[in-house]
Amino acid sequence: MGLSINKTTFSAEDYKIFDQKIAEQLNILEELVLQPGFGVGEPTIGAELEISLTDKNALAAHDNNTLLIEHKDPRLQLELNRFNLEFNLTPTPLAGNPFSIIENEMQSAIHGLAQTASHHDLKIVSTGILPTLTKQDLTEECISDLARYKALNKSLKDLKKNPFQIEINGPEPIKFSHDNVTLEGACTSLQIHLKVAPHDFVDMFNAAQLATPFAVAISANSPTFLGNHLWQETRVALFKQSVDPRSPNVKSSGHPPRVTFGEDWMQTPTQCFKETVNNYQSLIPAWTEEEAANQLKLSQVPQMKELRLHHGTVWHWNRSVFDPHDGGHLRIEFRALPSGPTPIDMLANTAFLLGLTLSLFKQSKTLCHSLLFSQAENNFYRAAQDGLDATVQWPNEEHNAIQNVKIKDCIQSFISLAKNGLLSVGVKADEIEYYMNIIEKRLNNGQTGSKWQIEKLKSLSQHLNKKEALAAMTLDYINKSSTNTPVHEWDM
């Protein structure tokens, strides 16, 4: 979240100073992005992979700090829950073979950590939600021992005043209240970063919003939570509700949740930052002595740690990112893809999402004029709920009407668009064909990670109880994913 935190309790003066700083830094950012040459350069992509730990029986293992200390990989860091870790993978130019480069690094990183984990009879799992989680894995004691996570938990609880309400429909609906933020940590994802020049940022961000529902449907990988069969990408619903501090009255007034698809089509490169500052209460008012305005006058790029920290406590599914390094730049952080099932699957998902975004970028203005933002948002939630069985809204070829279409049909027609989008930025043709072929085969047989998990559970439930079936399915999932065989080839 941009700034090290060393305490969990803050004074009224802390909030006052912090809020002044983020307002000032927003103005500075708006000035900075207009400077000639800011953020211009070759596009790069990076990735953050969140993973879960289990014991030999596929139950959550709360040993992330043990592995972090022993494994000694600078790319590795603690995540919110004690059964989670995150790899920050190396950014690479978008042109060339970016997906195979990241896939190879990801596979090597996971394999190395799995070897260390095996010394403790632990296993590594990449999936949107660990299927074997229980409520005992989600108590306050299960939060990782970092001040920023404890501060986040305390601030959200203080803001909420009452337990968080979880209600998710599906084949086996679930409804309960929860008193901490560990449900957020139960949602593990692959976050992709794309560096974008300010003059392209608005249209590229809107294109990302348009493309994301289709990528979510083809990559769905979290069909269960606490043993219940819910959405194809349950993580989307759970994450939104897990850190929602709004009271019923505030909800009814239309105030946005802290996990959000957004409020409208983007109009300026700093719009998301402005919405974050204007619409959301500060949660962790840890401030520094930095004087961003003075740095800008000296032709230095301000760190703007407070703005970055605050922006990190609002979870847009596609998030604008300001990075002060190397002269400063803007990125789009794609946050909707789930973790898993395998590195090859995750990079195929990435290639499809980025390729479609790059292609829709060229017609972003026309599409955003035709499709209401609320319709794009609805597409996102329908894709998460129903996966490849979803029906979404999309403009017809003449862009003079919105039609209801099967998302599978859209994805089929979008594969060629995604290929062209990647070609346009210099990704090699054989690289594109390799990963798009995986998406096409997955689409043709309909076997996403979620579909495999559900069908496997149905099979196992014929002779095992639910708890046993979940554990057996997860162990089989771990074994299959370790081979890096794409999920559409997994048998039951």
Buried (B, 14 or more C-beta within 10 A) or exposed (E): BBBEBEEBEBEEEBBEBBBEBBEBBBBBBBEBBEEEEBBEEEBBBBBBBBBBBBBEEBBBBBBBBBBBEBBEBEBBBBBBBBBBBBBBBEBBBBBBBBBBBBBEBBBEBBEBBBEBBEEBEBBBBBBBBBBBBEEEBBEEEBBBEBBBBBBBBBBBBEBBEEEBEBEBEBEBEBEEEBBBBBBBBBBBBBBBBBBBBBEBBBBBBBBBBBBBBBBBBBBBBBBBBBBBBBBBBBBBBBBBBBBBBBBEEEEEEEEBBBBBBBBEBBEEBBBBBBBBBEEBEBBBBBBBEBEBBEBBEEEEBBBBBBBBBBBBBBBBBBBBBBBBEEEBBBBBBBBBBBBBBBBBBBBBBBBBBBBBBBBBBBBBBEBBEBBBBEBBBBBBBBBBBBBBBBBBBBBEEEEEEBEEBEBBEBBBEBBEBBBBBBBEBEBBEEBBEBBBEBBBBBBEEEBBBBBBBBBBBEBBBEEBEBEEBBBBBBBBBBEBBBEBBBBBEBEE
